[in-house]
Amino acid sequence: MFTRILVSLLALGVWRPLAVCGESSLAALPGLSIRDVASLRSVTAAAVSPNGRHVAFLRQVPRDLENEPDGPAWSELWVLDTDSGRERPFITGQVEITQINWTPDSQQIAFLAKRGQDKHRSLYMIAIDGGEARKALELGADIQSYAIAPDGRRVVVVAPEPERPDRKKQKDKGFNQEVFEEDWSDQKLWVLTLFEKSREPQPLPLQGHVHRVEWRPGYDHLAVSLSPSPSVDDAYVRQRLRIVHANTGEILLKVENPGKLKLFRWSPDGQRLVMICAADVHDPSPGRLMQVDLLDGSLTDLMPNHPGQIEDCAWAAPHRLIATSSEGVFSVVYQLRFDTAPIQCQRLFGPDGPVLDSPSSDDEGNVVAFLGQSPLHPSELFLLRPGQREPRRVTESNPWLVQRRLARQELIRHKARDGLELEGILIRRLGDDGRPGPVILSVHGGPEAHVRHGWLTTYSLPGQVAAARGMAVFYPNYRGSTGRGVAFSKLGQGDAAGREFDDLVDAVDHLIAIGVADSNRVGVTGGSYGGYATAWCATRYSHRFAAGVMFVGISDKISKVGTTDIPDEEYYVHALQRPWEQWQFLLERSPIYHAGHCRTPLLILHGKDDPRVHVSQSLEMYRHLKLRSQAPVRLILYPGEGHGNRRAAARYDYHMRMVEWFEHYLMGPGGSPPAWKLDYGLKLESGD
């Protein structure tokens, strides 16, 4: 254990004298606690200045549950000097800053925020020399995103049209009825001058709902992604790229990308446009790196037959592109050179080392920033400088983590019953004595997602907290997961809860075979599609699981389609058939169908305002278990939360209930559920 931490910290450049101790001293350190997780900080965004001298980054700071009002984590602005490595706080405290960027002259940092008396999210700028941030632009509605023009004077923003005064008066009088899926407001494009107030700014005359925009360097052209409506379904499956004129809104080029679209980037000279999108309409996840032909809009796959998934990219020079890729549980960074024929694609580093995301570079490619995480820490800022073989970590948001003893985390490979090679990440019990013990299967959602060999402990991921309490945790990448190419991600299509969830049972059998899992003490948890897996394991495979914690999960595959905001996305990349084409099949693949066989104590948790998996899915699961089984069941609803908890109190409550449920049924007395009232261990004074 001591050697593992020492080597890892030295390699990451964050070794601290405090951790220099013997094995016995290390064993005396406490494991990670729920309170610790609630205070974890992380770096969530980074932008290198065009001249490469500074990196602006956002640091997420959880709310202090005892001394601050409840809500999502704060987001602070910090700046790092790339020469000295010194970081400075720019805007900190109770602030929520998003979407940082630089002006072309590297003198100012732009960001979105709602500050002071602002009624809506506005565009602000702060000089690199310091001083107060100035409001550069505001509209009568929240600005969603923006792109600064190459001249540094203009900006294009994405925002809905301001609410009409007469409609506001109606709402004030109580006429606030919603016309479902008809009273939407499209997001528009507005080209405006910074620090100049316009009495009646007019959006560009584009039809549809705008999602993203990028200004073409050297031109009055914009790359814009549009969908027919603001619906989430349209955003997923019908979002298309258009090149438009910034002055008139005239569409100059249509790019008919197939299926899902993730992002697009102009080269610094404006001569190339790349995008990350799906391979076809049935590709579950946008992970192909494409180049757009600026004459006819056709696409060329820059990394054909790539075995992983391209996550992000950034231009490091007019002819050099940096791309990050997920490959299995690891990450790999590539460099593509466009000044050669054919285009050269070279692996720079990986798969060893931290999991890297979100590259950003200066104009010359001398400084490249990444967000990086590892089994030892959440996301931090990493920099790659000339002459370095790999990026080096330059921030330490949680220095106290070296005072916590972390359990061993490792890659586990095994075969499914049909011979398919599978893999996942195991966090062993802290102080593992080599004997079989309790294991929690933590199943990712999607299923178009995957688990990586990074930091795997959050309010909804048991990780190191469970390990510190004597329970191992296994994160399986079952068939249908991303990170292993398009073909692998399609293996579960048309077979909901079939072979994909058989893979989960096969993973448990492997953990039993290698002496990790006690077959009588296996739990299962997950959110969304992972919640569906949890409900399935607790009913169809109830004899295999001693406890389950289901979060925003699916219980009825038929009613789910009628209550979700993504019925078309589910059809194209998951089901491949509509419910009326397979009523009986979907019924039998619904956990409620098997509820009468349930013997697994199940804790169900759900946000009451979830548009993706409607709260009725959890209500159905709860009621069927109450009526048809003798298994202990409890339902927890979170008012104001959606498809996952955002606020600090809801997260803390969820984390405590999840851990308590598993301790009670995997390590404790079992039987009737633990008391529903919690002792949060916090000083919650009246009025706080």
C-alpha positions in Angstrom: 0.0 0.0 0.0 2.7 2.5 1.0 4.7 1.7 -2.2 1.6 2.2 -4.3 0.9 5.6 -2.9 4.5 6.7 -2.9 5.1 5.8 -6.5 1.9 7.3 -7.7 2.4 10.6 -5.9 6.0 11.0 -7.1 4.9 10.3 -10.7 2.2 13.0 -10.4 4.5 15.5 -8.8 2.3 15.9 -5.7 4.5 14.1 -3.1 4.1 15.7 0.3 6.3 15.1 3.3 3.3 14.4 5.5 2.9 11.0 3.7 6.5 9.9 4.4 5.7 7.2 7.0 6.0 3.5 7.5 3.4 0.8 6.7 2.1 0.9 10.3 1.6 4.7 10.2 -0.2 4.4 6.9 -2.5 1.7 8.3 -3.5 4.1 11.0 -4.8 6.7 8.6 -8.6 6.7 8.2 -10.4 5.7 5.0 -12.5 8.0 3.0 -15.8 9.1 4.7 -19.2 10.4 3.4 -18.3 13.8 4.9 -15.0 13.7 2.9 -16.8 13.1 -0.3 -19.1 16.0 0.3 -16.1 18.3 0.6 -14.1 17.1 -2.5 -13.0 19.8 -4.9 -12.1 19.3 -8.5 -11.1 21.2 -11.6 -13.9 21.2 -14.1 -12.7 23.3 -17.1 -9.5 24.9 -18.4 -8.6 27.3 -21.2 -5.0 28.2 -22.2 -4.5 31.8 -23.3 -3.6 32.3 -27.0 -0.1 33.5 -26.0 0.4 30.5 -23.7 1.3 32.5 -20.6 -1.7 31.6 -18.5 -4.3 29.0 -18.0 -7.8 30.0 -16.7 -9.5 27.2 -14.9 -12.7 26.5 -12.9 -12.6 24.8 -9.6 -15.7 23.2 -8.3 -16.2 23.8 -4.5 -19.1 21.9 -2.7 -21.4 23.9 -0.5 -20.8 23.9 3.2 -23.9 22.2 4.4 -23.6 23.7 7.9 -23.0 27.3 7.0 -24.3 27.9 3.5 -27.7 27.7 1.8 -28.4 24.5 0.0 -27.7 24.3 -3.7 -25.3 23.0 -6.4 -21.5 23.3 -5.9 -19.9 26.7 -6.4 -17.7 27.2 -9.4 -14.7 29.5 -8.9 -12.3 31.2 -11.4 -8.6 30.6 -11.0 -5.6 31.5 -13.2 -2.3 29.6 -13.4 1.0 31.2 -14.6 2.5 28.7 -16.9 6.1 29.8 -16.3 6.1 29.9 -12.5 3.4 27.3 -12.0 1.7 29.7 -9.4 -2.1 29.7 -9.3 -4.1 32.8 -8.3 -7.7 33.1 -7.2 -9.6 35.5 -9.5 -13.3 35.2 -8.6 -14.0 32.9 -5.6 -16.5 32.3 -2.9 -20.2 32.0 -3.5 -20.1 32.2 -7.3 -21.3 30.0 -10.2 -19.0 30.7 -13.2 -19.3 28.8 -16.4 -17.8 28.7 -20.0 -14.5 30.4 -19.6 -12.6 31.7 -22.7 -10.0 34.3 -23.7 -10.1 37.3 -25.8 -7.8 37.0 -28.9 -5.2 39.3 -27.4 -4.9 37.2 -24.2 -5.6 40.2 -22.0 -9.1 39.3 -20.7 -11.0 36.2 -19.6 -14.6 35.9 -20.6 -17.2 33.9 -18.6 -20.9 33.5 -18.0 -22.4 34.2 -14.6 -25.3 35.7 -12.8 -23.9 38.2 -10.4 -25.2 40.9 -8.0 -28.6 42.2 -9.1 -28.5 40.2 -12.4 -31.9 38.7 -13.4 -30.3 36.6 -16.1 -27.0 34.9 -16.8 -24.7 37.5 -18.6 -21.3 37.6 -20.3 -18.6 39.1 -18.1 -14.9 39.8 -18.7 -12.0 40.3 -16.3 -8.5 41.6 -17.1 -5.6 39.3 -16.6 -4.1 42.1 -14.6 -6.9 41.7 -12.1 -9.4 44.2 -10.9 -13.2 43.9 -11.0 -15.0 41.9 -13.6 -17.1 44.0 -16.0 -20.4 43.0 -17.6 -19.7 42.8 -21.4 -23.2 41.8 -22.5 -26.6 41.0 -21.2 -30.0 40.1 -22.8 -33.4 39.7 -21.3 -32.8 36.0 -21.0 -30.0 33.6 -19.8 -27.1 33.5 -22.2 -26.4 29.7 -22.8 -23.1 29.9 -24.7 -21.0 32.3 -26.8 -18.0 32.7 -29.1 -15.8 35.8 -29.4 -15.1 37.1 -32.9 -11.4 37.1 -34.1 -11.5 40.9 -34.0 -12.1 40.8 -30.3 -14.9 43.4 -30.6 -17.9 41.2 -31.5 -19.4 38.2 -29.9 -22.1 35.7 -31.0 -24.3 34.4 -28.2 -26.8 31.6 -27.9 -29.9 32.6 -25.9 -33.7 32.4 -26.1 -35.7 35.5 -27.0 -36.7 37.5 -23.9 -40.1 36.8 -22.5 -42.8 39.2 -23.8 -44.0 41.7 -21.2 -47.6 40.7 -21.7 -46.8 37.0 -21.0 -45.0 37.9 -17.8 -48.0 39.9 -16.6 -50.2 36.9 -17.3 -47.9 34.6 -15.3 -47.9 37.1 -12.4 -51.7 36.8 -12.4 -51.5 33.0 -12.1 -51.9 32.1 -15.8 -48.8 30.0 -15.8 -50.2 26.9 -17.5 -47.8 24.8 -19.6 -48.8 23.7 -23.1 -46.8 20.5 -23.2 -44.2 20.4 -26.0 -45.7 23.4 -27.7 -44.9 26.5 -25.6 -41.2 26.0 -26.0 -38.9 28.9 -26.8 -36.2 28.3 -29.4 -32.6 29.4 -28.6 -31.5 32.0 -31.1 -28.2 33.4 -32.4 -27.3 37.0 -31.6 -24.3 38.8 -33.0 -23.5 41.8 -30.9 -20.7 44.3 -30.0 -19.0 43.8 -26.6 -19.7 46.5 -24.0 -22.3 48.1 -26.3 -26.0 48.3 -25.3 -28.5 47.8 -28.1 -32.1 48.8 -27.4 -33.7 46.1 -29.5 -31.1 43.5 -30.6 -32.4 41.1 -33.3 -31.4 37.4 -33.6 -30.2 36.0 -36.9 -33.0 34.6 -39.0 -32.3 30.9 -38.5 -35.0 28.3 -38.3 -34.7 25.9 -35.4 -33.1 25.6 -32.0 -29.5 26.6 -31.7 -27.2 24.5 -29.5 -23.6 25.5 -30.1 -21.6 28.1 -32.1 -18.0 28.5 -33.1 -16.7 31.6 -34.9 -14.5 30.8 -38.0 -11.1 32.5 -37.6 -10.4 35.1 -40.4 -14.0 35.0 -41.6 -17.5 36.4 -40.8 -18.7 32.7 -40.8 -20.2 30.7 -37.9 -20.4 27.0 -37.4 -23.8 26.4 -35.8 -25.5 23.3 -34.6 -29.3 23.3 -35.0 -32.2 21.0 -34.2 -35.8 21.3 -35.3 -37.1 22.0 -31.8 -35.8 22.4 -28.2 -36.8 18.8 -27.3 -34.0 16.6 -25.9 -34.9 14.0 -28.5 -34.2 16.4 -31.3 -31.0 17.5 -29.6 -29.8 13.9 -29.5 -30.8 12.5 -32.9 -31.6 15.5 -35.1 -28.9 18.0 -34.3 -27.1 19.1 -37.5 -24.2 21.4 -38.4 -24.6 24.5 -40.5 -22.1 27.1 -41.7 -23.8 30.5 -41.7 -22.9 34.1 -42.4 -22.4 36.1 -39.2 -23.9 39.3 -40.7 -27.0 37.9 -42.4 -27.6 34.4 -41.1 -27.5 33.0 -44.6 -26.8 29.3 -44.6 -23.6 28.8 -46.7 -23.1 25.1 -46.2 -25.2 22.2 -44.8 -23.4 19.3 -43.1 -25.6 16.3 -42.7 -23.8 14.5 -39.9 -25.2 11.1 -39.2 -26.9 10.7 -35.8 -25.6 12.3 -32.7 -23.3 15.3 -32.7 -21.0 16.2 -29.8 -18.8 19.1 -30.8 -16.9 20.9 -33.6 -13.7 22.9 -33.8 -12.2 25.4 -36.3 -8.5 25.3 -37.0 -6.7 28.6 -35.9 -6.4 29.6 -39.6 -10.0 28.9 -40.3 -9.1 26.4 -43.1 -10.3 23.2 -41.4 -13.3 22.1 -39.4 -13.4 18.9 -37.5 -16.3 17.4 -35.5 -16.9 14.5 -33.2 -20.1 12.7 -34.1 -21.7 9.3 -34.5 -20.8 6.9 -37.2 -24.4 6.4 -38.2 -28.0 7.0 -36.9 -27.8 3.8 -34.7 -24.4 4.6 -33.1 -25.3 5.0 -29.4 -22.5 7.6 -28.8 -20.8 10.4 -30.8 -17.2 9.2 -30.8 -15.9 9.4 -34.3 -13.5 12.2 -35.4 -14.5 13.6 -38.7 -13.2 16.4 -41.0 -15.7 18.5 -42.9 -15.2 19.3 -46.6 -15.9 23.0 -46.7 -16.9 22.8 -50.3 -19.7 20.2 -50.2 -20.2 19.4 -46.5 -19.1 15.7 -46.8 -17.3 14.0 -43.9 -14.1 12.1 -43.8 -13.3 9.8 -40.8 -9.9 10.8 -39.6 -9.4 7.7 -37.5 -11.4 5.0 -39.4 -12.1 1.7 -37.4 -10.7 3.3 -34.3 -11.2 0.8 -31.5 -12.1 3.4 -28.8 -14.1 6.5 -28.5 -12.8 10.0 -29.3 -13.9 12.2 -26.4 -12.6 15.7 -27.2 -10.1 17.5 -29.4 -8.2 20.9 -29.6 -6.1 22.6 -32.3 -2.5 23.1 -31.1 -1.5 24.9 -34.3 -3.1 25.4 -37.8 -1.9 21.9 -38.9 -1.9 20.0 -35.5 -4.8 18.6 -33.7 -4.8 17.0 -30.2 -7.5 14.3 -29.5 -8.3 12.5 -26.4 -9.7 8.9 -26.6 -11.2 6.4 -24.3 -9.9 2.9 -25.0 -11.4 0.4 -22.6 -10.9 1.7 -19.1 -7.9 3.9 -20.1 -7.3 7.1 -22.0 -5.0 7.7 -24.9 -3.9 11.1 -26.4 -3.3 11.4 -30.1 -1.8 14.0 -32.4 -3.0 14.4 -36.0 -0.7 16.3 -38.5 -2.5 17.9 -41.4 0.7 19.3 -43.1 1.6 15.8 -44.5 0.0 13.7 -47.1 -1.7 11.5 -46.0 -2.7 13.0 -42.6 -0.5 11.4 -39.9 -2.1 10.1 -36.7 0.4 9.4 -33.8 -0.2 8.2 -30.3 1.4 10.7 -27.9 0.9 9.0 -24.6 -1.3 6.5 -22.8 -2.8 4.2 -21.8 -0.7 4.3 -18.7 -1.1 7.3 -16.4 -4.0 9.5 -15.5 -7.3 9.6 -17.3 -7.1 12.8 -19.4 -10.0 14.9 -20.9 -10.8 18.4 -22.3 -7.6 19.5 -24.1 -6.8 23.2 -24.6 -3.9 24.8 -26.3 -2.3 28.1 -27.1 -2.0 29.3 -30.7 1.4 27.7 -31.2 0.9 24.4 -29.4 3.6 25.2 -26.8 1.3 24.7 -23.8 -1.5 22.0 -23.8 -3.8 21.7 -20.8 -5.8 18.7 -19.8 -8.1 17.7 -17.0 -6.8 14.6 -15.4 -8.0 12.2 -12.7 -6.6 9.0 -11.2 -7.5 6.4 -8.6 -5.8 8.7 -6.1 -7.6 12.0 -6.9 -10.5 13.6 -8.7 -10.0 15.9 -11.7 -7.1 18.3 -11.6 -5.2 20.5 -14.1 -2.4 18.9 -16.1 0.0 20.7 -18.4 2.1 19.4 -21.3 5.2 21.6 -22.2 7.8 21.3 -24.9 10.3 18.6 -24.0 8.0 16.8 -21.7 7.1 13.2 -22.4 3.7 13.4 -20.7 1.5 16.0 -19.0 2.4 17.0 -15.4 -0.1 17.7 -12.7 0.0 21.3 -11.6 -2.9 21.7 -9.1 -3.8 20.0 -5.9 -7.4 20.8 -4.9 -7.6 18.4 -2.0 -4.2 18.3 -0.2 -5.8 16.5 2.8 -6.4 13.4 0.6 -2.9 12.2 1.4 -4.1 11.8 5.0 -6.7 9.2 3.9 -5.9 5.6 3.3 -7.2 4.5 -0.1 -8.0 0.9 -1.1 -6.3 -0.8 -4.0 -8.0 -0.2 -7.4 -7.3 -2.5 -10.3 -8.4 -3.7 -13.8 -10.3 -7.0 -13.9 -10.8 -8.9 -17.2 -13.1 -11.9 -17.6 -15.3 -13.7 -20.1 -19.0 -13.7 -20.5 -20.9 -17.0 -20.8 -20.8 -16.7 -24.6 -17.0 -16.1 -24.6 -17.1 -12.3 -25.0 -14.1 -10.6 -23.4 -15.2 -8.1 -20.8 -13.5 -5.8 -18.3 -14.2 -3.6 -15.3 -12.6 -1.9 -12.3 -12.4 -3.4 -8.9 -11.8 -1.4 -5.7 -10.8 -4.0 -3.1 -11.8 -3.8 0.6 -9.5 -1.6 2.6 -7.3 -4.0 4.6 -8.3 -6.9 2.3 -7.3 -10.2 4.0 -7.6 -12.3 0.9 -10.8 -14.0 1.9 -14.2 -13.6 0.1 -16.3 -10.7 1.4 -19.1 -8.4 0.6 -19.1 -6.9 -2.9 -21.2 -4.1 -4.4 -21.8 -4.2 -8.2 -22.0 -0.6 -9.3 -23.5 -0.5 -12.8 -23.1 2.6 -15.1 -26.0 4.1 -16.9 -26.6 4.8 -20.6 -25.8 2.1 -21.5 -23.8 4.3 -23.8 -21.2 5.1 -21.2 -18.2 3.3 -19.6 -16.2 3.2 -16.4 -12.6 4.4 -16.6 -9.6 3.7 -14.4 -9.8 7.1 -12.6 -11.5 8.5 -9.5 -14.6 6.4 -8.8 -16.1 7.8 -5.6 -19.0 10.2 -5.6 -22.3 10.7 -3.8 -23.8 7.9 -6.0 -20.7 5.7 -6.6 -19.8 3.7 -3.5 -16.1 3.5 -4.3 -13.6 4.2 -1.5 -16.3 4.9 1.1 -17.6 1.4 0.8 -14.1 0.0 0.7 -13.3 1.8 3.9 -16.3 0.1 5.5 -15.3 -3.4 4.4 -17.1 -3.8 1.1 -15.4 -4.2 -2.3 -16.9 -2.4 -5.3 -16.8 -3.7 -8.9 -17.7 -1.4 -11.9 -18.4 -3.5 -14.9 -18.2 -2.4 -18.5 -20.9 -4.7 -19.9 -21.7 -5.2 -23.6 -23.2 -2.0 -25.0 -20.7 0.1 -23.1 -18.6 2.7 -25.0 -14.9 3.0 -25.2 -14.4 -0.2 -27.3 -15.6 0.9 -30.7 -19.0 1.3 -32.4 -19.6 -2.5 -32.9 -19.1 -3.3 -29.2 -21.5 -0.4 -28.2 -24.2 -1.9 -30.4 -24.1 -5.4 -28.9 -27.0 -4.8 -26.5 -29.3 -3.2 -29.0 -32.7 -4.8 -29.4 -32.0 -7.1 -26.4 -32.8 -4.9 -23.3 -31.9 -6.8 -20.1 -30.8 -9.7 -22.1 -27.1 -10.6 -22.6 -26.1 -7.1 -21.4 -27.3 -7.9 -17.9 -26.3 -11.5 -18.1 -22.8 -10.0 -18.2 -23.4 -8.6 -14.7 -24.1 -12.0 -13.3 -21.1 -13.4 -15.1 -18.9 -10.7 -13.5 -20.2 -11.7 -10.1 -19.4 -15.4 -10.9 -15.8 -14.3 -11.8 -15.4 -12.3 -8.6 -16.6 -15.4 -6.7 -14.2 -17.6 -8.6 -11.1 -15.5 -7.9 -12.0 -15.3 -4.2 -13.1 -11.7 -4.0 -16.9 -12.0 -3.5 -18.9 -13.9 -0.9 -21.8 -15.3 -3.0 -24.2 -14.6 -0.1 -23.2 -11.0 0.3 -23.4 -9.3 -3.2 -25.2 -6.0 -3.6 -26.0 -4.0 -6.7 -26.6 -0.3 -7.4 -26.7 2.1 -10.3 -28.5 5.1 -11.8 -30.7 5.5 -14.9 -29.9 2.4 -17.0 -27.8 1.3 -14.1 -31.0 1.7 -12.0 -32.7 -0.5 -14.6 -30.0 -3.1 -14.1 -30.4 -2.9 -10.4 -34.1 -3.5 -10.6 -33.6 -6.4 -12.9 -31.0 -8.0 -10.7 -33.2 -7.5 -7.7 -36.2 -9.3 -9.4 -35.2 -11.5 -12.3 -31.9 -12.5 -10.6 -33.1 -11.9 -7.0 -31.5 -15.2 -5.8 -28.1 -13.8 -6.6 -28.3 -10.4 -4.8 -28.6 -9.7 -1.1 -29.3 -6.0 -1.5 -30.0 -3.3 -4.1 -30.0 0.5 -4.3 -31.9 1.7 -7.4 -31.5 5.3 -8.5 -33.7 7.1 -11.2 -34.1 3.6 -12.7 -36.5 1.9 -15.2 -39.0 -0.6 -14.0 -41.6 -0.7 -16.8 -40.2 -0.7 -20.4 -43.6 0.0 -21.8 -44.7 3.0 -19.7 -41.1 4.3 -19.8 -41.4 5.1 -23.5 -44.7 7.0 -22.9 -43.2 9.1 -20.1 -39.6 9.9 -21.2 -38.3 12.9 -23.1 -36.2 10.7 -25.4 -38.5 8.1 -27.1 -36.8 8.5 -30.5 -33.3 8.3 -29.1 -34.3 5.1 -27.3 -35.7 3.7 -30.6 -32.7 4.5 -32.8 -29.8 3.5 -30.5 -31.4 1.0 -28.1 -34.6 -0.7 -28.8 -34.6 -0.7 -32.7 -38.4 -1.3 -32.4 -41.4 0.6 -31.1 -43.4 -0.7 -28.1 -46.4 -1.5 -30.2 -44.2 -3.8 -32.3 -43.1 -5.9 -29.2 -45.5 -5.5 -26.3 -44.9 -8.9 -24.7 -41.2 -8.7 -25.2 -41.0 -5.4 -23.4 -43.3 -6.6 -20.6 -41.1 -9.6 -19.9 -38.0 -7.4 -19.9 -39.5 -5.1 -17.3 -38.5 -5.6 -13.6 -42.1 -5.2 -12.5 -43.0 -8.4 -14.5 -40.6 -10.4 -12.1 -41.5 -8.4 -8.9 -43.3 -11.4 -7.4 -40.0 -13.3 -7.3 -38.1 -10.6 -5.4 -36.3 -11.5 -2.2 -33.7 -8.7 -2.5 -34.2 -5.7 -0.1 -34.4 -2.7 -2.4 -33.9 0.9 -1.7 -35.4 3.1 -4.4 -34.4 6.8 -4.8 -35.7 9.3 -7.5 -35.8 13.0 -8.2 -39.5 14.1 -8.4 -38.8 16.3 -11.4 -37.0 13.8 -13.6 -37.9 14.2 -17.3 -35.7 11.4 -18.6 -36.9 8.5 -16.4 -40.2 9.6 -15.0 -40.7 9.3 -11.2 -43.6 7.0 -12.0 -41.0 4.3 -12.8 -39.9 4.2 -9.2 -43.5 4.5 -8.0 -44.5 1.4 -10.0 -41.5 -0.6 -8.8 -42.3 0.3 -5.2 -46.0 -0.6 -5.5 -45.4 -3.9 -7.3 -42.9 -5.0 -4.6 -45.3 -4.0 -1.8 -48.2 -5.9 -3.4 -46.4 -9.0 -4.7 -43.3 -9.7 -2.7 -42.1 -10.0 0.9 -38.9 -8.2 0.2 -38.1 -5.1 2.3 -38.5 -2.0 0.1 -38.2 1.8 0.7 -38.8 4.7 -1.7 -37.1 8.1 -1.2 -38.2 11.0 -3.4 -36.2 14.2 -3.8 -38.3 17.3 -4.6 -36.8 19.7 -7.1 -34.2 17.1 -8.3 -34.2 15.7 -11.8 -32.2 12.8 -13.4 -29.6 12.8 -10.7 -29.2 15.0 -7.6 -27.5 18.4 -8.0 -28.0 20.0 -4.6 -25.6 19.4 -1.7 -28.3 18.2 0.8 -29.9 15.8 -1.6 -26.5 14.3 -2.4 -25.5 13.9 1.2 -28.8 12.3 2.1 -28.5 9.9 -0.9 -25.0 8.9 0.0 -25.8 8.2 3.6 -28.9 6.1 2.7 -27.0 4.1 0.1 -24.1 3.2 2.4 -26.4 2.5 5.3 -28.6 0.1 3.2 -25.6 -1.9 2.0 -24.0 -2.1 5.5 -27.3 -3.3 7.0 -27.9 -6.0 4.4 -24.3 -7.1 3.4 -22.6 -6.7 6.7 -25.2 -6.2 9.4 -28.2 -8.0 10.8 -30.5 -7.7 7.7 -34.2 -8.3 8.2 -36.3 -5.2 8.5 -34.9 -2.0 7.0 -32.9 0.4 9.1 -34.8 3.4 10.5 -35.8 5.8 7.8 -34.8 8.9 9.9 -31.1 9.8 9.5 -28.7 11.4 11.9 -26.7 13.6 9.4 -24.0 14.4 11.9 -24.3 18.1 11.0 -25.0 21.3 12.9 -28.1 22.4 11.1 -29.2 25.6 12.9 -32.5 27.2 12.2 -32.3 29.7 9.3 -29.1 28.3 7.9 
